[in-house]
Amino acid sequence: MKYLFILTLLTSVLHAQWSDAQKQLISTIKPTESETGWMRINWRTNLWQARMEAAKSNKPIYLWEMDGHPLGCT
């Protein structure tokens, strides 16, 4: 996620040097504010700590779990 942020910053810096067609392509591809909302969530990577925090604040846990290869290769 850190690298995505750095890439976004570099894109903004280099944006001034690109042609109008390239700028249009970048604005079409670049995710909108609503599409990057999940990046503002303070995700937990330790299930036990998340469970303790959820119990303390009386909130549910959203568990995103996956089995298999991260690229879908089998």
C-alpha positions as CSV (number, residue, x, y, z in Angstrom):
1,M,0.0,0.0,0.0
2,K,2.9,2.3,0.8
3,Y,4.2,1.8,-2.8
4,L,0.9,2.7,-4.3
5,F,1.0,6.0,-2.4
6,I,4.5,6.7,-3.6
7,L,3.6,5.8,-7.2
8,T,0.6,8.3,-6.9
9,L,3.0,11.0,-5.7
10,L,5.4,10.4,-8.5
11,T,2.5,10.4,-11.0
12,S,1.5,13.8,-9.8
13,V,5.0,15.2,-10.2
14,L,5.5,13.8,-13.7
15,H,2.0,14.8,-14.8
16,A,3.1,18.3,-15.8
17,Q,5.5,16.8,-18.3
18,W,3.0,14.7,-20.2
19,S,0.9,15.4,-23.3
20,D,-2.8,16.1,-23.2
21,A,-3.6,12.6,-24.5
22,Q,-1.4,11.0,-21.7
23,K,-3.0,13.3,-19.1
24,Q,-6.5,12.2,-20.3
25,L,-5.4,8.5,-20.0
26,I,-4.0,9.0,-16.5
27,S,-7.2,10.7,-15.3
28,T,-9.3,7.8,-16.8
29,I,-7.1,5.1,-15.1
30,K,-6.5,6.8,-11.8
31,P,-8.9,5.6,-9.0
32,T,-11.4,8.1,-7.7
33,E,-11.7,9.1,-4.1
34,S,-14.7,6.8,-3.6
35,E,-12.7,3.9,-5.1
36,T,-9.8,4.3,-2.6
37,G,-11.9,4.6,0.5
38,W,-10.8,1.2,1.7
39,M,-7.2,2.5,2.0
40,R,-8.3,4.9,4.8
41,I,-9.4,2.0,7.0
42,N,-7.0,1.2,9.7
43,W,-6.9,-2.5,8.9
44,R,-5.6,-5.0,11.6
45,T,-3.3,-7.9,10.7
46,N,-3.5,-9.6,14.1
47,L,-6.8,-11.3,14.6
48,W,-6.5,-11.6,18.4
49,Q,-5.7,-7.9,18.8
50,A,-8.6,-7.0,16.4
51,R,-10.9,-9.2,18.5
52,M,-9.9,-7.6,21.7
53,E,-10.3,-4.1,20.2
54,A,-13.7,-5.0,18.8
55,A,-14.9,-6.4,22.1
56,K,-13.8,-3.2,23.9
57,S,-15.6,-1.0,21.5
58,N,-18.6,-3.3,21.0
59,K,-18.1,-3.5,17.2
60,P,-18.1,-6.5,14.8
61,I,-15.0,-7.8,13.1
62,Y,-14.9,-7.9,9.3
63,L,-12.6,-10.8,8.4
64,W,-11.1,-10.8,4.9
65,E,-9.6,-14.3,4.5
66,M,-8.3,-16.1,1.5
67,D,-7.1,-19.6,0.8
68,G,-4.7,-20.5,-2.0
69,H,-2.1,-18.6,-4.0
70,P,-2.5,-14.8,-3.9
71,L,-2.2,-14.6,-7.7
72,G,-4.8,-17.3,-8.3
73,C,-2.1,-19.8,-9.5
74,T,-2.8,-23.4,-8.6
